[in-house]
Amino acid sequence: MRVSDATSAEPTTTTVWSVVGDDDRGVVVVDLDADGRELSRSVVAPEEFPSHVRERERSAPTRWVWHDSSRRYPALLAAGVRVARCHDLRLVHRILLGLEGTDPTARQRDDVWAGEGVPAPDAGQALFDLVAPTGSTAAIEETLAEFARQRDALGRARAGLHLLVAAESAGALLAVEMHTAGLPWDARAHEEVLDAELGARPTEGRVRRGWRRWRVACGRNWMIPA
């Protein structure tokens, strides 16, 4: 059963982010506008969450914000639901942790926000042979608080970091999809996927270095050597 808990802005305001977390009632989805204002809050039973996501992807696509794609996304794929975009808080936390001026309390939150996701396989190992990660997903209020901290940090960060964050999160989704499909370990296929997702390899200067960093980051999260 779905419960609508709150509406805090005009219904015509566009949802840009849908933050996913848990409480003792089930899976909580909080819709935010581009400025981070809460628009609505819904609670769905865990078994109904895939249907909720499927409906949203069809009618009003959003960017899903969750603790860890490797923990949240497999249940959706098992139900035949794919999402187009997400913001993976665990991966973005690890990026921001290395930046100067990052919130000094960030390291104190590493047990929740910088844990390991799906492990990389040995060469020749099929992704479906890996054991999916276990452990709880984050509570909704913790998730909202971490996302607010990350948005603030990204707002103060150097130009281009948003692209890296988007690439990391896209790579996390693809990693789970490949794990679920049992795709083999293939470096050439990996290069083709990266070219399709991130564009052709630049040839010069800072752009090339930045592009290489994105590929390394995505390669790690897609579990195929870059």
C-alpha positions as CSV (number, residue, x, y, z in Angstrom):
1,M,0.0,0.0,0.0
2,R,1.3,3.4,-0.9
3,V,1.0,6.3,1.6
4,S,1.4,10.0,0.7
5,D,2.9,11.7,3.6
6,A,3.6,15.3,2.7
7,T,3.5,17.9,0.0
8,S,5.6,21.0,0.6
9,A,5.6,22.9,-2.7
10,E,3.3,23.7,-5.6
11,P,2.3,20.5,-7.4
12,T,3.3,22.1,-10.8
13,T,6.9,22.3,-9.7
14,T,9.1,19.8,-11.6
15,T,10.7,17.0,-9.7
16,V,14.4,16.8,-10.5
17,W,15.6,14.4,-7.7
18,S,13.8,11.4,-6.1
19,V,15.6,10.5,-2.9
20,V,15.2,6.9,-1.8
21,G,15.6,5.6,1.8
22,D,14.0,3.4,4.4
23,D,12.1,3.8,7.6
24,D,10.0,1.4,9.7
25,R,7.1,1.7,7.3
26,G,8.9,0.7,4.2
27,V,10.7,2.4,1.3
28,V,10.4,6.2,1.4
29,V,10.7,8.3,-1.8
30,V,11.1,12.0,-1.4
31,D,10.8,14.2,-4.5
32,L,12.9,17.4,-4.6
33,D,13.0,20.3,-7.0
34,A,16.1,21.7,-8.6
35,D,16.8,23.8,-5.5
36,G,16.5,20.8,-3.1
37,R,13.0,21.8,-1.8
38,E,10.8,18.9,-0.8
39,L,7.8,18.5,-3.1
40,S,6.2,15.3,-1.9
41,R,7.0,12.2,0.2
42,S,5.6,8.7,-0.4
43,V,6.0,5.4,1.4
44,V,5.7,2.1,-0.5
45,A,6.1,-1.5,0.6
46,P,9.4,-3.0,-0.4
47,E,7.7,-5.4,-2.8
48,E,5.9,-2.5,-4.5
49,F,8.9,-0.4,-4.9
50,P,9.8,-1.8,-8.4
51,S,6.3,-0.9,-9.6
52,H,6.6,2.6,-8.2
53,V,9.9,3.1,-10.1
54,R,8.6,1.6,-13.3
55,E,5.6,4.0,-13.2
56,R,7.8,7.0,-12.6
57,E,10.3,6.1,-15.3
58,R,7.4,5.9,-17.8
59,S,5.5,9.0,-16.7
60,A,7.9,11.5,-15.2
61,P,11.6,10.4,-15.4
62,T,13.7,11.6,-12.5
63,R,17.2,11.1,-11.2
64,W,17.1,8.6,-8.3
65,V,19.2,9.3,-5.3
66,W,20.2,6.4,-3.1
67,H,22.8,5.1,-0.7
68,D,24.4,2.5,-3.0
69,S,23.4,1.2,-6.4
70,S,24.8,-2.2,-5.7
71,R,22.3,-2.6,-2.9
72,R,19.3,-0.8,-4.2
73,Y,19.3,-1.6,-7.9
74,P,19.4,-5.4,-8.0
75,A,15.9,-5.8,-6.7
76,L,14.6,-3.5,-9.5
77,L,16.4,-5.4,-12.2
78,A,15.1,-8.6,-10.8
79,A,11.6,-7.2,-11.4
80,G,12.5,-6.1,-14.9
81,V,12.8,-2.4,-14.0
82,R,15.7,-0.3,-15.3
83,V,16.4,3.3,-14.4
84,A,18.0,5.9,-16.7
85,R,19.8,8.1,-14.1
86,C,20.9,8.0,-10.5
87,H,23.1,9.8,-8.0
88,D,25.0,7.2,-6.0
89,L,25.8,8.7,-2.7
90,R,28.4,6.2,-1.7
91,L,30.5,6.9,-4.8
92,V,30.1,10.6,-4.7
93,H,31.0,10.7,-1.1
94,R,34.3,9.0,-1.9
95,I,35.0,11.6,-4.6
96,L,34.2,14.5,-2.4
97,L,36.2,13.1,0.5
98,G,39.4,13.7,-1.4
99,L,38.7,17.4,-2.2
100,E,40.1,20.3,-0.2
101,G,37.5,22.1,1.8
102,T,35.2,19.1,2.1
103,D,33.1,19.0,5.3
104,P,35.5,17.7,8.0
105,T,32.8,15.5,9.4
106,A,32.8,13.5,6.2
107,R,35.3,11.0,7.4
108,Q,33.2,10.3,10.5
109,R,30.4,9.1,8.1
110,D,32.6,6.6,6.2
111,D,31.1,3.6,7.8
112,V,27.8,4.4,6.0
113,W,28.8,6.4,2.9
114,A,32.2,5.1,1.8
115,G,31.8,1.3,2.1
116,E,32.7,-1.1,-0.7
117,G,30.2,-1.9,-3.4
118,V,30.3,-4.9,-5.8
119,P,33.9,-6.3,-5.7
120,A,35.9,-6.6,-8.9
121,P,36.2,-10.1,-10.3
122,D,39.4,-11.9,-11.2
123,A,40.3,-12.0,-14.9
124,G,38.1,-14.5,-16.7
125,Q,35.4,-14.6,-14.0
126,A,31.8,-14.1,-15.0
127,L,30.0,-11.3,-13.2
128,F,27.1,-13.6,-12.3
129,D,29.6,-15.7,-10.2
130,L,30.1,-12.7,-7.8
131,V,28.2,-12.6,-4.6
132,A,25.9,-9.6,-4.4
133,P,26.7,-7.3,-1.5
134,T,24.7,-7.6,1.7
135,G,23.8,-5.1,4.3
136,S,21.1,-2.5,5.0
137,T,20.4,0.6,2.9
138,A,20.4,4.0,4.6
139,A,17.5,5.5,6.5
140,I,15.6,8.2,4.6
141,E,16.6,11.1,6.9
142,E,20.3,10.1,6.8
143,T,20.0,9.9,3.0
144,L,18.5,13.3,2.7
145,A,21.1,14.8,5.0
146,E,24.0,13.3,3.0
147,F,22.5,14.4,-0.3
148,A,22.1,18.0,1.0
149,R,25.8,17.9,2.1
150,Q,26.9,16.6,-1.3
151,R,24.9,19.2,-3.2
152,D,26.4,21.9,-1.1
153,A,29.9,20.6,-1.7
154,L,29.3,20.2,-5.5
155,G,28.0,23.7,-5.6
156,R,31.4,24.9,-4.3
157,A,33.5,22.5,-6.3
158,R,35.6,23.2,-9.4
159,A,34.0,23.1,-12.9
160,G,33.7,19.7,-14.4
161,L,33.2,17.8,-11.1
162,H,29.5,17.4,-11.9
163,L,30.4,15.4,-15.0
164,L,32.6,13.1,-13.0
165,V,29.8,12.5,-10.5
166,A,27.4,11.7,-13.3
167,A,29.9,9.3,-14.9
168,E,30.5,7.6,-11.6
169,S,26.8,7.1,-10.9
170,A,26.1,5.9,-14.5
171,G,29.0,3.4,-14.1
172,A,27.5,2.1,-10.9
173,L,24.2,1.4,-12.7
174,L,25.9,-0.4,-15.5
175,A,28.0,-2.4,-13.1
176,V,24.9,-3.8,-11.5
177,E,23.2,-4.4,-14.9
178,M,26.3,-6.3,-16.1
179,H,26.5,-8.3,-12.8
180,T,22.9,-9.3,-13.2
181,A,23.3,-10.3,-16.9
182,G,26.5,-12.2,-16.2
183,L,28.5,-10.5,-18.9
184,P,32.0,-11.8,-19.3
185,W,35.2,-10.0,-18.5
186,D,36.2,-8.4,-21.8
187,A,38.5,-5.3,-22.0
188,R,37.6,-4.5,-25.6
189,A,33.9,-4.6,-24.9
190,H,34.6,-2.3,-22.0
191,E,36.3,0.2,-24.2
192,E,33.3,0.1,-26.6
193,V,30.9,0.7,-23.7
194,L,33.0,3.6,-22.4
195,D,33.2,5.2,-25.9
196,A,29.4,4.9,-26.2
197,E,28.7,6.4,-22.8
198,L,31.5,9.0,-22.5
199,G,32.4,9.8,-26.1
200,A,35.5,9.2,-28.2
201,R,38.9,9.6,-26.6
202,P,40.1,13.3,-26.6
203,T,43.5,13.9,-28.0
204,E,45.0,16.8,-26.1
205,G,45.7,18.5,-22.8
206,R,43.5,18.9,-19.7
207,V,40.4,17.4,-21.4
208,R,42.2,14.2,-22.2
209,R,43.5,13.9,-18.6
210,G,40.0,14.6,-17.2
211,W,38.4,12.1,-19.6
212,R,41.0,9.5,-18.6
213,R,40.1,10.0,-15.0
214,W,36.4,9.4,-15.8
215,R,37.2,6.3,-17.7
216,V,39.3,4.9,-14.8
217,A,36.5,5.7,-12.4
218,C,33.9,4.1,-14.5
219,G,36.1,1.1,-15.3
220,R,36.4,0.5,-11.6
221,N,32.7,0.7,-11.0
222,W,31.9,-1.3,-14.1
223,M,34.2,-4.1,-12.9
224,I,36.2,-4.3,-16.1
225,P,39.8,-3.2,-16.3
226,A,40.2,0.3,-17.8
